[in-house]
Amino acid sequence: MSGVVIPASNLFSIAAGIVALVALLVFLNAIWVARWAQRAAYYGVRRDAQRTANRRLTLSISALALAGVLLVMSWALPGETDQSLPPPSATRAEAGVAVAPLALATATFDVTPIVATNTERTATIQPAVSPMPQPTPQATPIPEPTSALISVLATPANVSTPPVETQISPDKRLTLNAIASSVDANGAPIGVGTTFTRGVETIYIFFDFRDVPPSALLRHSWFRDGGSVFFRSRRLTKNGQGTEYVSWSPPGGFQPGLYEVRIALGGVPQFVANFEVR
């Protein structure tokens, strides 16, 4: 297998392309979050989503600037050509040709006289060649640890896990009963209607409940002309069926406008009450 050396200018160009692609993806995500924020029902959700979109837009602009810097650096570097490394087989062949003369040059010859008879003496020439190096033995890899070795890292059985909060069923357990401007001594609504005069001190939203889970979180959010003006949460500790209400008394009384009250139980929307103040 032959290796290829990639020039530094090409590496900067590739990095610039990758960073530009990431910047484009972040920019598209920021646009999607901004459009989603415009359709959000709650003011707080719209505000947080818009902040997230702004941060991602800034990140995409920064990434695009970084891609431009990398592209300029790739242009500034001198042109280079790819250099391919010689294949290992050719390297070994060339190394063998170089080693062969060296082995012949380092060979030594021992002349050992041998006496055959009193009148004849011969000499035997025995070349002494240096032994070839033996290949280095390959190390045997150590196998991965088994589950028996890492079982001590598992969570002990006697360690308790935190309880998971029970999700309230999304069934409609609250229904709108009446919108009133006052309450009598028995808790019944007075001044029921959907249109009230400017300066009314308190508005009461009466609703019927049934089979409410114990200590369910009741949240009522008030909006005027589409903007959030008040919200509050409390535990609804009621059993069976009955009638309950929520109210709001703004400082200086209610100002003219179209009002919307959204009621949710355990994070599940239940109903919306609408009225007008003139």
C-alpha positions as CSV (number, residue, x, y, z in Angstrom):
1,M,0.0,0.0,0.0
2,S,1.5,3.3,-1.0
3,G,1.2,6.5,1.1
4,V,0.4,10.0,-0.2
5,V,1.6,13.2,1.3
6,I,-1.1,15.9,0.9
7,P,0.2,19.5,0.6
8,A,-0.6,21.9,3.4
9,S,-2.4,24.3,1.1
10,N,-4.9,21.5,0.2
11,L,-5.4,20.7,3.9
12,F,-6.3,24.3,4.6
13,S,-8.8,24.3,1.6
14,I,-10.4,21.1,2.9
15,A,-10.7,22.5,6.4
16,A,-12.2,25.8,5.0
17,G,-14.8,23.8,3.2
18,I,-15.8,21.8,6.3
19,V,-16.0,24.9,8.5
20,A,-18.1,26.6,5.8
21,L,-20.5,23.7,5.7
22,V,-20.9,23.7,9.5
23,A,-21.5,27.5,9.4
24,L,-24.3,26.9,6.8
25,L,-26.0,24.2,8.8
26,V,-25.9,26.4,12.0
27,F,-27.3,29.4,10.0
28,L,-30.2,27.3,8.7
29,N,-30.9,26.0,12.2
30,A,-30.9,29.6,13.5
31,I,-33.5,30.6,10.9
32,W,-35.6,27.6,11.8
33,V,-35.5,28.5,15.5
34,A,-36.3,32.1,14.8
35,R,-39.4,31.1,12.8
36,W,-40.5,28.7,15.5
37,A,-40.1,31.4,18.1
38,Q,-42.6,33.6,16.2
39,R,-45.2,30.9,16.4
40,A,-44.7,30.0,20.1
41,A,-47.7,30.5,22.3
42,Y,-46.0,31.9,25.4
43,Y,-44.0,35.0,25.6
44,G,-41.2,33.4,27.7
45,V,-40.8,30.6,25.2
46,R,-40.6,33.1,22.3
47,R,-38.0,35.2,24.2
48,D,-35.7,32.2,25.0
49,A,-36.0,30.8,21.5
50,Q,-35.1,34.2,19.9
51,R,-32.1,34.4,22.1
52,T,-31.0,30.9,21.1
53,A,-31.5,31.9,17.4
54,N,-29.3,35.0,17.9
55,R,-26.5,33.0,19.5
56,R,-26.6,30.4,16.7
57,L,-26.6,33.2,14.1
58,T,-23.5,34.7,15.7
59,L,-21.8,31.3,15.8
60,S,-22.5,30.7,12.1
61,I,-21.0,34.1,11.2
62,S,-17.9,33.4,13.3
63,A,-17.5,30.0,11.6
64,L,-17.9,31.5,8.2
65,A,-15.2,34.1,9.0
66,L,-12.9,31.3,10.1
67,A,-13.5,29.4,6.9
68,G,-12.5,32.6,5.0
69,V,-9.3,32.9,7.0
70,L,-8.4,29.2,6.2
71,L,-9.1,29.7,2.5
72,V,-6.9,32.8,2.4
73,M,-4.1,30.9,4.1
74,S,-4.4,28.1,1.6
75,W,-4.0,30.6,-1.2
76,A,-1.0,32.3,0.5
77,L,0.9,29.0,0.8
78,P,3.2,28.2,-2.1
79,G,2.0,25.5,-4.5
80,E,3.2,22.0,-3.8
81,T,2.8,18.7,-5.7
82,D,1.7,15.4,-4.1
83,Q,4.6,13.2,-3.3
84,S,3.9,9.5,-3.3
85,L,6.0,7.3,-1.1
86,P,7.7,4.3,-2.8
87,P,5.9,1.0,-2.3
88,P,7.2,-1.2,0.4
89,S,8.1,-4.0,-2.1
90,A,10.5,-1.6,-4.0
91,T,12.0,-0.5,-0.8
92,R,12.7,-4.0,0.3
93,A,14.2,-4.9,-3.1
94,E,16.5,-1.9,-3.1
95,A,17.5,-2.7,0.5
96,G,18.3,-6.3,-0.5
97,V,20.5,-5.1,-3.4
98,A,22.4,-2.7,-1.0
99,V,22.8,-5.4,1.7
100,A,24.2,-8.1,-0.7
101,P,27.5,-6.3,-1.5
102,L,27.8,-5.4,2.1
103,A,27.5,-9.0,3.2
104,L,30.1,-10.0,0.7
105,A,32.4,-7.3,1.7
106,T,32.2,-8.2,5.4
107,A,32.7,-11.9,4.8
108,T,36.0,-13.2,6.2
109,F,38.0,-16.2,5.2
110,D,39.9,-18.5,7.6
111,V,42.8,-20.6,6.3
112,T,43.3,-23.7,8.3
113,P,46.3,-25.9,7.5
114,I,45.7,-29.6,7.5
115,V,48.6,-32.1,7.6
116,A,47.7,-35.1,5.6
117,T,51.2,-36.8,5.6
118,N,54.8,-35.8,6.3
119,T,55.3,-34.8,2.6
120,E,51.9,-33.4,1.7
121,R,50.2,-30.4,3.2
122,T,47.0,-28.9,1.9
123,A,45.1,-25.9,3.0
124,T,41.3,-25.6,3.1
125,I,39.7,-22.3,2.8
126,Q,36.5,-21.9,4.8
127,P,34.5,-18.7,4.4
128,A,33.0,-17.3,7.6
129,V,29.8,-15.5,6.7
130,S,28.0,-13.4,9.4
131,P,24.7,-14.9,10.3
132,M,21.6,-13.1,9.0
133,P,19.5,-11.3,11.6
134,Q,16.4,-13.2,12.8
135,P,13.0,-11.5,12.4
136,T,11.7,-9.8,15.6
137,P,8.9,-11.9,17.1
138,Q,5.5,-10.1,17.0
139,A,4.0,-9.3,20.4
140,T,0.8,-11.1,21.3
141,P,-2.1,-8.5,22.0
142,I,-3.6,-8.6,25.4
143,P,-7.3,-9.5,25.2
144,E,-10.0,-7.1,26.4
145,P,-11.1,-7.5,30.0
146,T,-14.2,-9.6,30.5
147,S,-17.3,-8.6,32.4
148,A,-16.0,-10.4,35.5
149,L,-13.2,-7.9,35.7
150,I,-15.3,-4.8,35.4
151,S,-18.3,-6.0,37.4
152,V,-17.1,-4.0,40.4
153,L,-17.7,-0.8,38.5
154,A,-21.4,-1.5,38.1
155,T,-23.9,0.3,40.2
156,P,-24.5,-1.6,43.5
157,A,-27.9,-3.1,44.0
158,N,-28.4,-1.3,47.3
159,V,-28.0,2.1,45.8
160,S,-31.5,3.6,45.3
161,T,-32.3,5.6,42.2
162,P,-34.3,8.9,42.4
163,P,-38.0,8.4,41.9
164,V,-39.5,9.6,38.6
165,E,-42.3,12.1,38.8
166,T,-45.6,10.7,37.6
167,Q,-46.8,12.4,34.4
168,I,-50.3,13.7,34.7
169,S,-52.7,12.3,32.1
170,P,-53.4,14.7,29.3
171,D,-57.2,14.2,29.7
172,K,-59.2,17.4,30.1
173,R,-59.9,17.5,33.8
174,L,-60.8,21.2,34.0
175,T,-63.6,23.0,32.0
176,L,-64.5,26.7,31.9
177,N,-67.6,27.6,34.0
178,A,-67.9,31.4,34.0
179,I,-66.0,34.7,33.9
180,A,-67.1,37.1,36.6
181,S,-66.1,40.4,38.3
182,S,-67.0,39.4,41.9
183,V,-67.8,36.5,44.2
184,D,-70.6,36.2,46.8
185,A,-70.3,34.8,50.3
186,N,-71.0,31.3,49.1
187,G,-68.3,31.4,46.5
188,A,-70.7,31.8,43.5
189,P,-69.8,34.2,40.7
190,I,-71.3,37.7,40.4
191,G,-71.3,39.9,37.4
192,V,-70.9,37.1,34.9
193,G,-70.0,38.1,31.3
194,T,-67.3,38.4,28.7
195,T,-67.2,42.3,28.5
196,F,-66.2,44.4,31.5
197,T,-65.7,48.1,32.1
198,R,-62.4,49.8,32.4
199,G,-61.0,49.9,36.0
200,V,-62.6,46.7,37.2
201,E,-60.5,45.6,40.1
202,T,-60.6,41.8,39.9
203,I,-61.6,39.2,37.3
204,Y,-62.5,35.6,38.4
205,I,-62.2,32.6,36.1
206,F,-64.5,29.8,37.4
207,F,-63.9,26.3,36.3
208,D,-65.3,22.8,37.0
209,F,-62.8,20.1,38.0
210,R,-63.1,16.3,38.1
211,D,-60.7,13.5,39.1
212,V,-57.7,15.8,39.7
213,P,-54.5,14.0,40.7
214,P,-53.3,14.8,44.2
215,S,-51.4,18.1,44.5
216,A,-51.5,18.7,40.8
217,L,-49.8,21.9,39.7
218,L,-52.4,24.5,38.4
219,R,-51.0,27.4,36.3
220,H,-53.0,30.3,34.9
221,S,-51.4,32.7,32.5
222,W,-53.0,36.1,31.6
223,F,-52.4,37.9,28.2
224,R,-53.6,41.3,27.0
225,D,-53.6,42.0,23.3
226,G,-51.3,39.0,22.7
227,G,-48.7,40.0,25.3
228,S,-48.1,38.2,28.6
229,V,-49.0,40.4,31.6
230,F,-49.3,37.9,34.6
231,F,-49.0,34.2,35.5
232,R,-49.1,32.2,38.7
233,S,-48.9,28.5,39.8
234,R,-50.3,26.7,42.8
235,R,-51.2,23.2,44.0
236,L,-54.8,22.2,43.4
237,T,-55.7,20.0,46.4
238,K,-59.2,19.0,45.4
239,N,-60.8,15.6,45.3
240,G,-63.7,14.3,43.2
241,Q,-65.7,16.9,41.4
242,G,-66.5,20.5,42.1
243,T,-66.0,24.2,41.1
244,E,-63.0,26.4,41.8
245,Y,-61.7,29.7,40.5
246,V,-58.5,31.7,39.8
247,S,-58.3,35.5,39.8
248,W,-56.1,38.4,39.2
249,S,-56.2,42.0,40.5
250,P,-53.8,44.2,38.5
251,P,-52.6,47.5,40.1
252,G,-54.9,50.3,39.1
253,G,-57.5,47.8,37.7
254,F,-57.9,46.3,34.3
255,Q,-57.0,48.4,31.3
256,P,-58.9,48.3,28.0
257,G,-58.0,45.4,25.7
258,L,-58.6,41.9,24.7
259,Y,-57.7,39.4,27.4
260,E,-56.9,35.7,27.3
261,V,-56.4,33.4,30.3
262,R,-54.8,30.0,29.7
263,I,-55.3,27.3,32.3
264,A,-52.9,24.3,32.5
265,L,-52.9,21.3,34.9
266,G,-49.6,19.6,35.4
267,G,-48.2,21.1,32.2
268,V,-51.2,20.0,30.1
269,P,-53.4,22.8,28.6
270,Q,-57.0,22.5,29.8
271,F,-59.0,25.5,28.4
272,V,-58.7,29.2,27.4
273,A,-61.0,32.0,28.7
274,N,-61.4,35.2,26.6
275,F,-63.0,38.5,27.7
276,E,-62.8,42.2,26.8
277,V,-62.3,45.3,28.9
278,R,-63.7,48.6,27.4
